[in-house]
Amino acid sequence: MSENRSSTLSNRLSAALDAVPALPGCYLFRDAAGNVIYVGKAVNLRSRVRSYFQKGASHPPRTAQMVRSAADVEWMVTDNEVEALILESTLIKKHRPYFNVRLKDDKSYPYVCVTINDPYPRVFFTRRHRLTRDGNLYFGPFTNARAVRDTLRTARRIFGIQSCRPRFTGQERLRPCLYYHLNQCMGPCTGEVDRGEYLRAIRQVCKLFEGRHDEVIRQLSAQMEEAAENLHFERAAALRDRIRAISQLAERQKVFSVEGTDQDVIGVARDGGDVVAHVFFIRAGRLIGQENFTLEADPAEPDASLVEQFLKQYYEGAATIPAEVLIPVQPGDAEAIRNYLTERRGRSVRLTAPIRGEKRKLVEMVTRNAELELKQRVLRGVSDRARAEQACMELAEALGLETPPVRIECFDISNLQGGYVVGSMAVFEDGLPARKEYRHFRVRTVEGQDDFASMREVISRRLANAREGSGRFGELPDLMLIDGGRGQLNAALEAVRESGIEGLSVASLAKKEEEIFLPGSPEPVRLERHSAALRLVQHVRDEAHRFAVTYHRKLRGKGSLASLLDGVPGIGPARRARLVREFGSVEEMRKLTIDDLARAPGMNRTVAAALYERLHSGEDGEGAHAA
């Protein structure tokens, strides 16, 4: 590296670049504030990292901006490129760096979980998965939560597996629920269910989610014929009904391959920085489902890079990996990704970018679906923006604002009998949610249940941050909306006056009559019942309320869990903190077996057994499953 080039870098960055090892691993660039702005991987860290700062290096505009913003670099060495690939995906999900291509909202995708280690496994919908840690079987991720729930209901109805969450061992003698009497649940809670028969039903449910309907139908048909031969006509009739229901599910699925192969087919469409990846899931030659995912990317990012980043991030969280993945273009490090997928699957995986033939036509079909989805999103976005602009203009006119509010901030307080009091700030820009700007506050100075004092503290802290030039709160709102009536409004106004900030427009929205109170106005403003302005303020208010309640429940769950852990033999402050971080709530921990608990960080089987007994003893006051 030249002396002139080094002089333009910070001393810290220059020293770090000189120390980068020539080994495989991951690197992280940080800006001057310490935020991670980019995560990458390399076979040779030294060569890759230093290449960004070579004199005369030509970078795309976004990469050049990243290099200018970088103030420090750190690295993590791995044994090989596959480990580096896995670590890179994990770090991108953890830090969500601004300059990386990344899947949007990947944490919220739904999965189907099968607790295969339970005596009587449960099958349920979840948005929280630990694919490599809890020993359960997962299917997903999916993007259509309603479709997943519908399929689960159908599977439960067909096979009679339990729909409730408690874990049963077969020793219970509980009174069965309504589903048992409707012949929609075998009733493992009664202790009278043959475990072998129940496990056969679970295996068949798993085959349904794998798309292997024909195999399930063949098995059920053989059982039906055996039952008929043995004169068990009621069982034969029940099996016949199952076969019909599964056949109806299978009829909705299009046959794509007479070879009966398992494939994921991926297509990518882009419009500037907006990118949609569409996936067809083909199992045993049938299309069993399709999902689309949104990516955030630089408009100048090459297609091969988009495909590479999608493959790494999607399959890091995918519950199943097929024998072949068809893609529109080969990524730069195809061999490393192929090795990673093979390692995840446990068997060989083909990563194919077909040039011609039926497979190419299949990729083109999926790409057309991606293009249609992207076009619909663009059209929806244009329509949403137009409606939002109209709502802002109507609201400005109704409240007497000089201009339509570009930035609206709404504040809400959530508590339960004075415990875990929290505040939230929801932000709308140009009439649409700006969720990255949302913030929550843990109320510190108010004891007991005092919504007015809590609101005053939250507004004071928000404005104090603005006065100090905090990046997160630097921009003041055009309209500050308070959830509540005149009392909450007055508390907020007091905080505004104490801040010394002038020119803020403040109003409050009372839920009962949807009245808007304004400072100095004796009469509230009542917006037209079906007006766009009313829908806007209701949306802003509801978002603030949702955000506050979610944070409050999270804190309350952690508090309940910490309280329950007190007194469990072998659990001290450090182990308790790790368990609270790992599981978050009593409800989450109750779903786990002793083996699951023993695998948690810092746990062993003896302590796990004591904790399991405490969780299911009802001592925490939340009650246990009762007959």
N, C-alpha and C positions, 0 to 999 in steps of 0.2 A: 504494500500500500504506500502510495507516495506521501511525502512529507506535507505537501500542500493540501492534499485531501484530508489528512489526519487533522490538520489545524482547523478544519471546518466542523469537526465533530466534538462532542463533549468529551472531557477528559475521561469520564467514566466509560463511555461507549468505546473510545479508542483503546483503553486498557482491556476492556472485555473482548474486543475483536482480536487483539493480540493473543488472548488466552484460549480462544475457542479450539477444542481438540479436533483432530482429523479422524473422527469416529462416527458411527451411525447414531442417530438420535433425533430429538426435537429441539427447536429453538423458539423463544418467545421475545418479541420486540415490545418494549414498554415506552410510553410517551413520558413527557416531563413530569406529569402528575402521578406516574407509577402504574397507569392503566395498561393492561395487555391489549395491544392494538393488532397484533398479527401472530399466528402460530404456524410454523412450518416444520417439515421433516426433511432429512437428508441422509444419504449414505455416508457422505463426508461433510460433517458439520462445518468444519473450518472453511472448506472451499465454497460451500453454499452461502454461508452467512457473509463472508467477506466479499462475495460477488456483488452484493447489493451496493457496496460502497466503492467499487473500483472506479478509477478515474475514466471518464468517457463512457461509462455504462449507460446503455439505452433502456429505459423502463417504460411500460405503459403509464398513462397519467396517474392512475390510482396507486400503482406500485411506487411511482416517484413521490407521490404525496405521503405514502407510508414511510418511505425512507427519510423524507424531510422531518417527519414527526417523531421518528425513533430517537430516544434519548438513552436507552440502555438495552442490553440483550442478555438473556440468560439461556442456559441449555440444560438438557437432560440426556445423558448417554444411555443407549440401549444396546442389547447384544446383537441385534440384526435389524433389517429394514422392516420386517413384518411387525416386530415389537414397536418400532418407531411409528408405523402407520396406526396401530391401535392407540398408542399414547397420544398421537396428534388428534385423533378424533375425540378422545376423552377431554383433552385440553380445550378444544374448540367449543365443545358443549358446556364446559365449566365456565370459561371466560367470555364466550360469545364475542370474539374480537371484531372490531369494526371493519377491518380490511379483509377478512376471510369470507369465502363463500360458505354459507351456512343454512341449514334447514330452519325454517321459522317454527317456533313453538313446538319443538320436537318433544318436550317433556309432557305435553298434554295429550298425546295420541293414545287412544284406548287399546287395550289388550284383552285377551281372554286367558284366564289363569286356571290351570287344572292342578290341584294339590295332590299330585300322584303319590306322595309319601304318606298321606293319611290312610287310615284303615278303610274309610269310606270317602273317597276323594270328592272334593267340591269343585264346581265349575262356575266361575263368576267373572263378571266384567270388572276391569280395573284400569286405572290410569297410572298406576305405580308398579314398576316391574324391576326385579333384580335378577336378570336372566342367568347370571353365572353364580349367584350367591345363595339363593334360597332353596334350590333343589326342585322347584316346581316346574311344570311344563307350561310354556306360553305360546299363544298364537297372536300374530300381529307384527307391527302396529297397523291399525286401521285408521281411516280418517272419518268414516261415517258411523258415529256412535249409535244412532238410532237403528241402523241396519244390523250392527253387532248385537244389540239388545234383542231385536226381533228374532235373529237366528238362535240366540241363546234360549229364548222362550220356547221356540219350536223344538229345539233339541231336548229341553227339559220335559216338554209335553210328550214327545215321542218315546223317550227312554226312561222316564220316571226318576231322573236323578234329582237330588235335593236342590231346592232353590234358596234355602236359608243359609246363613253364614256359619252357624256353630259347627264345631268339629266333633263328630261322633265316633266312638270307638266300637260300638256294637254292644256295650255293656249297659247302656242307658235303657230305661223303661219309661219313656215319656209319652204323654198323650199326643197323638199325631194331629197335624193341622188339616185344614180344609183340602189342600192339594192331595193328600193321601186318600181322602174319601172320594175325591173326583177321579181317582186312578191316574193322577198326574205326578205322583211321587211314590217311590217304593216304601218310604218311611224308615230310613236308617235310625231315626230317633227312637223307634219302638223296640229296637234290639231283636227284631224277628226277621230281618232281611238276610238272605243268603249272600255272604260277602263275595263269593265267586260270581254269582249272577250280577251283582252290582258292578263289579270290576269289569265284567264283559260289556256292560252298558257304557261304562266310562271309556273303554277302549274304542267302542263304536262311535261315541261322540267325538273323540279325538280324530278318528278317521274322517268324520264329516268335515271338521275344520281343516283337515289336510286335503279335502276335495276328493276323497276316495269313496264316493257313494256306491259305485258298482261293487266294490269289495264288501261293503256293509250289506248291501242287498243280497249278495250271494250267501253270506253267512246267515242272515236272517231267514232266507228261503230254505236253507238246509235245516235250520232249527224248526221252522214251521212244518216242513214235511215230516220230521222226526216226531213232533208233537202230534200231528194228525195220525201217523201210523200207530202211536201209543194211545190213541183215543182221547188225548188231552185237547179237546176241541176249543175250549175257551182260550187256552194259551195259543193255539194255532190261529184263532181269530185275531187275538191281540197282535201277534207277530205279523199277520197279513195287513193290519191297519198301519203298523209301523212301516212296512215295505211301501205301501201306497204313499204315505206322507213323505218318505225319503225320495221316492220316484218323482213326486211333484217338485221337490227342491232341485233334483238333478235336471229336470226338464227345462229349468230356467237357464241352464248353463250351456253355452255354445261349445261344440266340439271343434278344436283347432288342430289336433294332430292325431292321425291314425296310429302313430307310433306309441301313443300313451306316455309321453315324456313329461317330466316335471321341469317347468321353465318359469322364470320371471322375465318379462319383456319390458324394457324401459325405453320411453321416448321423452325427449326434452324439447320444449318450446320457449322462446324468449322474446321479450319486447323491451329493449334497453336493459335496465337493471331488474325487470320483473321476469322471473323464471319459474316455469312449472315443469315438474317431472311427473310423468304418468306411468303407472306400473300395471301390467296385466299379470295376474297370478294364474298360471296354467298348471294343473295337477292331473296326472294320468290322462293328458291330452285334452282336458276340459278347462274352459275358462271358469274358475270358481269365484273370481272377484277382481276388482280393480280399484286402485286408489290414486289420488294425485296429491302432490306435495309442493309447497312453495319454497323457493330458495331466494336468499338475498345475495346479490352478486354485482360486481362491477360490470357495466355495459361492455367494456373491452375484454372481459374474461373469455378466453378461448373455449369452444364447446368441449374439447377434450378435458379441460380443467373442470368444467361444470360437472361432466359425467364422473370424473374421478372423485370430486368432493361429495357428490350425491352417493356414490357407491360406498365410500368410507363411512359416511355419517348414517346412512339408512341401515346398512347391514350391521353396524355396531349395535343397533337396537332391535334388529329384526329377530323374531322368535324362530323362524325357519328359513333355511337356505336351500334352494333347489339344486338339481344336478347341473343346470345350465342357466346362465344369465345372458340374455341377448341385449345388446346396447347399440346405439346409433354410431358411435365412434370409439376407438380404443383410447383409454386414458394413457397418460405419460408413463406411469409406473404400473402397467397392467400386470406384470409378473408378480409384483409385491401384493397387489390386491387379490390376484388369483390364489396366491399362497395363503393369504389371510382368510379368504372365504373357505378354502379347503380346510384350514385349521379349525375354523368355527364350526363347519359342518361335520368334520370328522371323516369325510370322504372327498374324493376329487370333485372339483367344480370347474366347469368350462365357462370361460368369459369370452363371448363371441360377438364380434361386430360384423355381421354378414354383409356381403357386397351385392349378392344377387340371390335369386331363388325364393322359396316360400318363407324362409326365415327373415329375409330382407323385407318382404311384403308385410310380414307381421310387425316388424319394427316400425315400418312406415305407417301402418294402421294405428299403432299406439302413439306415434308422434302426432298424427292428425287429431287424436283425442286430446293430447296435451295442448295443441294449438287452439282447439275449440274451447277448452277450459280457460285458457289464458284470455281468449277474446271475450268470453262471457264475464270474466273478472274485470277486464278493462271497461266493458260496457256498464257493469254494475257499479264500478268505481265512478265513472262519469255521472251516472244517474244519482248515486249517493251524494257526490259533491254538489250537484246542482240543487238537490233538495236541502242539503245542509246550508248552502249559501242563502237560499230563500228563507230558511228558518232563522238564520242569524239576522237577516234584514228585518223580519217581522218582530223579532225579540227586541232589537234596537229601537224600533218605532214604539213598541208597547211600553218600554221602560224609559224612554226619553234619552237614550244614549246618542251621542253625536255621530258615531259611526258603528257599523255592525261589529260585534266583539269577535276579534280573531282568536284570542285565547281566553277560554273560560276555565276557571278553577272552582271546583265544588268541594266543600269540606263537610265531613260527617263525624260523629262521635259514636262509638260502640262500647257498651259495658254490660255486665251482668251483676246487678246488686253491688255496684261499686268496685268489682274486681276486674283486673286486667283492662283498665280503661285505655282505649286506643283512639286515635284519630286517623282520618284518611284524606288524601287530596287526589281527586280525579281531575284530569286535564283533557279538555277538548280544544282542538285547533281547527279553525275554519269549519266548525260544526261537527267534527268527527273525532272519535276517541284517539288520544295520543298516549297509548298505554305505557310507552317507555318513560313518560313523564310522571306517571303516578307515583305517589309517595305515601308512606304511612308513618305514624308518630306513636311512640309509647308515652302516654301522659305521665309526667314525673312529679309535678308539684301539687296535685289535687288529691286529697284523701276522701274516700267515699264517693257517693254518686252525686256529682254536681256537673251537669252538662254545660252550664253556662261558663263556669270557671275552666272546664276542660277545653271548651271551644276557644276561650280567650288565650289559653296557653298555646294551643296548636297554631292559631293565627299569628301570635307573637313570635313563635319560633320560625314560622315560614317567612315572615317579613324581616326578622333579624338576619336570616341567611341571605336575603336579597340585599340588605344594606351592606353586608360583608362581602358581597360579590361572589357568593358561592356559585359554582358552575351549575349545580343542580337546580338552584332557585333564582338564578340571576335575572330571568325574564319575568316581569310583573304581568298579572292578568289584565285584560280589558274589562272583565267582569268577574268579581269574586262572589260566588253563590254559596249561601249557607243553608244546610239542611236543617230546617226548624222554623219556628215562628219569630215573633218580635223579640223575645228574650234572647234567643241565640244571636239574632241580628245585632242587638245592642252590645252583647259581649264581644262580638267580632269588631264592631265599630270602636269600642274602647281600646282594643288591641291595635287597631289601625292608628288611632290618635296617638297612642303611646309610642308607636314606631316613628312618628314624624314624617311618614311618607304621605304625600298629598296627591290628589287627583284620582284615587282609586274608586271605581264604581262598585258598590257592595249592595247585595240584595239577599233576601232569604225566601225559601220556598217551603211553605207549611203543607204537610202531606194531606191532612184531612180534607180540606176544601181546595187544595192546589192553588192557594193564594200566594202572591208574591208581595213581600213587604219591602218598602224602600225607606231609606233614611229621611226623616222629616215629613213623610207623607202619612196622614192619619188613616187613610183608606188603602187597603191592599189592592193590588192590580189583579184582575181576574182575566186570564187569557181565554180566548174562544176554545170551547171544549175539544174541537177536532183540529185546532190550528197546528201548523208546523212548529211554531214557537213553543207551544205547550209540550209537544212531543220532545222537543230538544231539551228543555229544562228538566223534564221527567227522566229522560235518558241520562243526562249528566248526574242528576240526583241519585238515580238507581245505581249507577256505576260507583259513585262514592260510597253508597251504602254497602254494596256488594264487597268492595275492596276492604272497607272497615271491618265488616263481619267476618270475612275470610281471615284477616290478620288476627282478630280477636279469638276466633276458634283455634287458630294455630297456637297462640300463646296459652290459651286455656288447656288445650290438649297436652302441651308440654308440661304445664304446671301440674295437671292431674297425674301424668306419668311420673314426674319427679317425686310427687307426694307418695305415690304407690311404691316406688322403688326404695323409699326410706324404710329402713328396718329389715330389708331382705338380706339374709346372711351372705356375706361375700361381696356386697355392692356398696362401695364407698363413693366419695365425691367424683373421682376421676372416671370410674366405670359408669356411674350414673350419668355423667355428662355425655359420655360416648353413646350410651343407649338412647338418651333423649335426642341426640343429633341423628342417630341412625333411623329411629322408628317414629318419633314425633308424637305418638298418642297411644293411650291404652288400647283403643280399638284396633290399631294396626298390630300391636303386639299380641292381642288375643287370637289373631288368625294363625299364629305360628306354633309349630310343634317344639318340643324340647330340643330336637336336633337343630331346628332353625335358629333357636335362641343360642345354642351352644356355638354356632358358626359365626355369630356376631362378633365384631371387633372387641378383643379383650375379655371374651367370655370363655367359660369351660362348662363341662356337662353338669358338674355338681351345683354350681351357681344357677345354671339354666333350669335345673329341676326345681330348685327353691323358688325361682322367679315364676316358673310356670304354675306352681301350686298357688302362689300369691295371686297371680292373674285370674285364676279360675275359682278363687275362694269367695269372691263377692265382698272382700274386706274394703275395697276402694269405694264402696257406696254406690257404684253404678249398676249393680245388680247383675245376675247371671242368668243363663237360659233356664227357664222354669217350665214346668209342665202346665 
